[in-house]
Amino acid sequence: MEILNKDQAWRDFAQNVKPGIWESLTYAERNAIQQAEKDFRNERTDIRGKPVNLGMDRVKRILEQYAPERYEIQIRFECRVK
């Protein structure tokens, strides 16, 4: 089992999963994935001109929706007090 960070997981999805499911997706699903891809590449901005980021929650939602058999997602928060 390989451990991927958010960006690596998105790249893996885009390269390995998306091509196999693209034809079966609805227009809205394709649009959501394309928007996420643009956000991953920092190609979209909000109304104030700041880049829209592809966040962890959206990556998680897309991976779980379209490839639950491929990914096991664990989000962990760790805080160490010195």
N, C-alpha and C positions, 0 to 999 in steps of 0.2 A: 504494500500500500504506500502510495506516494502522498506526502503532505504538501499542499499547495496554499499559497496565500491568495487573497481575493483577486489580485491581478492575474496571477498564474492560472487560477481556476477559470476566470473569464476567457483568457486566451485558449485554454484547453477546450472549453465549451464552443468557442467560435470556430476553432479548427477541426474539432472531432465530432461534435454533436450537431451543430447548426446545419452543415451541408446535408446530413441525412434526414432532417426533419423539415427543412425549409419548404418543400413543395406541399406538404400537408398542412401548413399553418394558414390561418385566416389572415386577412389584410391587417386586422388590429394586432394580432400576435406578431406578425412580421414587423409592423411599425414599432411595437414596444421593444423588440430585440434590436432593431436598427437604431432607435433612440438611445438604447443602452450602449450600443457600440460607439455611437458618436460621443456620448458622455465619457466613455472609457478613453477615447482619443482626445478629449477636451475640445471638441469641435462645436459645442453648443454653449451659449451664454444665457444667463437670466436677464431680466429686464434692466438690471443695473450694470450689465456687462461682465459679470463674474462668471467663470466657467461652472457649468453644471457637472457635478462629479457623479460617477457611477459608484454608489455606496454599497456597503456590505449587505444591507437588507435587500436591496434590489437584486444583487447578484445571487444571493441565497434563494430568493423567491423564484427567479428564472431557472436556476439549476434544479431546484426541487420540482418545478412544474414540468420541465421538458426532459429531464434526465435523472429521475430519482434513483434509477438502478445503477447509475455510474458514480454518483457522488454521495458521500456521507459527510454532512456539514456539521461542524461544531464551532460555535462562536464562543470564545473564552475571553473573559476580562480578568486580568491579573494585576494586582496592586501590591507592592511590597513596601512596607514601612521600614525605614532605616532606623 
